[in-house]
Amino acid sequence: MIPEIDSSFLSSVLANIQEEICLYDESLRYIYCNSFHVENEKRNISGFTDLEIVHKYGGDVFHVQEKMSFMRESLRTMNQTEIEEIRHTDSGNRYFLLRFYPFKTEDGTGRIISIAFDITERKRSEEHVAYLAYHDPLTGLSNRTFLNEYLRNTLVQARRHERSVAILFLDLDRFKFINDNLGHEVGDQLLKNVAIRLKECVRQDDTVARLGGDEFTIVLADLAREEDAAIVAEKLLDALSRPFMLAGRELLISGSIGISIFPRDHEDLSSLIQNADLAMYLAKEKGKNNFQF
């Protein structure tokens, strides 16, 4: 036999649980909520205490109709359900998992318990993992995985709308010499600064990706004129030619760029990438610090 628990003791336990706990009647009016719920929802509650909330309609307090709709459906079906909720706070967004537990009292009256779990850290961790899946951790640029998906989608749109797309392969000249002689820390800082300059040379809708090492790819989507690719390549080379001030030194580098144009050079993605790569090596053979088609 389960012993009866003193109500004051139970209230004390619920008040100190570090999760939001609420009990509603079948009209979704508050019967009980703990102080942790009031504290976390204070932006919406607007000064109510946990005692003042009792008997108020949940929707009047929070104005979250989606939440109310889920609770009504949970009560109607007597099935447990859950939703995720984003709350805007002064310190940024916080994420909560809300679980609803409907039940009936001995006289058949509907009740529903709501428990809210703060899952902010879990969500941020998931977002960070998702970010790393498509971004280079050093420069913050798109990585090879993102680039391949982006190129496939971009070429589909280009075929549909009969547009041109330019793929520019860029390899830094003299980077290995700097990296080997001044150290990887200076080399990494140089790559970060290069990434910033490259992004400044293209439109917001264009993509700059780092493939690894000192290799970068720039995709110019929705190219109005094929000669615009040459104009952008010139801008990229000019940006790289300006000195970089790192570790108290003035560092000079340049770049070699190979350009492949869809659909002029090829319509197949792998062939376009191969053509851009070959054109980049041709630029190296022609003395570096230039671009070739």
N, C-alpha and C positions, 0 to 999 in steps of 0.2 A: 504494500500500500504506500502510495506516495504521500508524504506528510504535507500538510497545508503550509503555505508560506505566508508570513505576515505581509500585508499589503505595503506597509511603510518600508519594509526591507526590500520588497520587490521594486518599489519605486526608486529606492536608492541604487539598486543594481542597474536598472534601466537608465537612470540619469548619468551613470558613470561609464556606460558602454560607449566606446569611441566610434560608434556608428550612429547614423540617424535612424530613430525608430518612431514610427507614428501608427496610431490606431484610428481608423475611421469607421463611422456607421455606414449603413447602406445608402444614405444620401450623400456620402463622402464629406460629412462634417467631422471635424476633429473630435475624438474622444480623449486622445492622449498624444502627446509628443514629448520627447526628451529634450533637454536643454541643448544638446549637441546639434539637434536639428535646427533649433532657433538660431544658434550661433552661425552655422554654415549658411543658412538661408536669410541672414539678416538684411541683405540687400533687397530682397523681395518682401520680407515680412514687415519692414518699415516700422520698427519699434515695438511690435507685439512681444510679449513674454510668452513662455510656454503655457501659463495659466490663462492668459487672455485669448489664446488661439482656440482653446477648447470650445466646441459647439459652432465654430465658424466653418463655413464651406471652404474646402480646400482651394477651389478655383478663385474664391474671393481674395485669398491670401497670396497665392503665387501667380495667378494669371497664366498658368501653363496648361493650355487646353489639351495638348497631346497627352500629357501625363494623366489628366482627368479621364480622357477617353480610354486609355489602357486600363485604368482602375475600374471603370464602369464595365468594360468587357470582361475583365477578370472576375468581377463580382457576378456577372450574368452567367458565365460558364463555370464558375467555381474552379477555374484552372489557374495555377501559378504562372506568372509571366514576368518579364523583365524588360527594361529599356535602358538606354544610355542617355545621359543628360549632360549638356554643357552649361556651366554657370560662369558668368562674367564677373570677375572680381578685380579689385584694384591692383592685385599682383599678377593678373593674367587669367586666362581661362583655366577652369578646373573641371575635371571629368568625373561623373558619378555613375555607378551602376545601380539602378533602382529595381528592387525585387518586390513583387506584390504577392501576398499570401492571403487568399480569401478563405473564409470559413463561416460556419453558421453556429449560432449560440444554441442552447438547449431548447429555446422556444422557436427556433427556425429563423431568427433574425440574422441578416447578412452583416458581416464585419470584414474588414480587410486591414491587414498589417502591411506597412511599407517600411522597408529597410534600405537605406542608401549607403553604398560603399564608395569611398573615395578611391578612384582608380587612376588618378592623375599621373602618378609616377609610372604605372604600367603603360598608359597610353603614350606618354612621352618617350618611353623606352621603345615601344613599337614604332612610333614615328621616326625615331632616330635610326632604327634598324632599316626601315623602309627608305629613309633618306640615303643611307650608306649603300643600299643596293643599287642606286642610280647616280651616285655622285662620287667624285674623286675626293677622298678624305683630306688630301693636302691642300688643294686649290679651291675646293667647293664647286668646281665645274662638273658638268655632266660626265659620266664615265662611258666606257665602251658598251656596256649593257644598254644604257639609255640610248646611246647614239644609234645602235643597230635597230632598236624598236622605232625610234624617231624617224630614221631614214626610210624604213619600210612604209610607215604611215604617210610620210611626206611625199614619197614617190607615188603612192596610190592617189593622193589628192592632186598631184601634179598631172598625172595621166588623165584624170577625170576632167580637169579644168584646162588642159593643154597649156601648162605652165612649165617654165624651165627651173631647174634647181642646180646650184653649184656646190660641189664638194671640194674643199680646199684642205690639202694635207700640208701641215707646217712642221718642220723640224728645225730646232734651234742650232745655229752654228756656234762652235766654241763652248758649248755648255759642258761637255765632258772635261775639257781642260780646266774650267773654273771649278767644277765639282771635285775633281781629283786633287787640285792644288790648294783650294781654299776650304775644302771640307763640305760634307753633306748638309750641314746646317745652313751655310751660305747658299748652297745649291738649292735647297728647299725654299729659302726666302726669295731667291731669284725666280723660281717657278711660280710662286704666289704673285709676285709683282708682274710677271709676264701675263698671267691669267687675267689680272685686272686690266692691263693695257689692251689685251685682245678683245675683251668684252666691250671696251669703250669704242672699238672700231666698227662694231656691227649694230644692226637694228635690234630692238627688243625681241622681235619675233624670230631672229636668227639664233643659231645654237653654236656655242663653243664648247668643245669637249676635250678632255685630256685622255689620251689612249694609254699613257704610261711613259715613264722616263721624260724625255724632252719632246715628245710627239703630241701634236694637237691637231684637231680636226674642226673646221668651221663649215657649217652648212648654211647656205644662203637660200632660204625657201622663197618661193614665189618671185623668182628673178624676173624683173621687167625686161632687161636687156642683157645679153650674154656679156657685153663689154663691162657691165657693172661689176662682174666678178673680178676683172682686172683692176678696177678702181679700188675695190675693197682690199685686194692683195697689196696694192701700193700703200694704202693706209696702214695695213698691218706691218709692212716692212719699215715704214717711216716710224711707227710707234716703237718698234724694237730697236731702231738705230739710236734712239735717245739714250744717254748713259743711265745706268742704274746705280744709285748710291747705296751700297750695302757694306756692312762691317768696316765702315770708314774708308771704303775704296770706291772708286769710280769704275764700274764694270761695263764693258762694251761687248755686245753680242749682235747677232743678226739672225735672219731666218731664211730658209729655203722653202718655197711653196710650190706644190703641184696642184693643178686645177683640173677637175673633170666636170663636164656639163651634161646634165640630163635634159632632153633626150638626144642632144647632138652627138655626144661621144658614145653613148650606149644607153639602153633602157634597163639593163640588168644591174642590180645593185652591186653584186660581187665584182662585175666587170668595171663598173664606175669607180669602185674603191681601188681596184688594181690599177686602173688608168691614172688616178690621182697619185697613187704611190709611185708609179713609174715616172710621172711628170716631176715629182718632188726630187727624185734621184737625178733626173736630168738637170734640174736647177742646181743641184750640188756640183755636178760635173761642169757646169758652165760658170763656175767661180763662186757659187753661193750668193746669198743676199739678193736673190731675184726670184721671179715666179715663171713657171712654164705651164702650158696647156698640154 
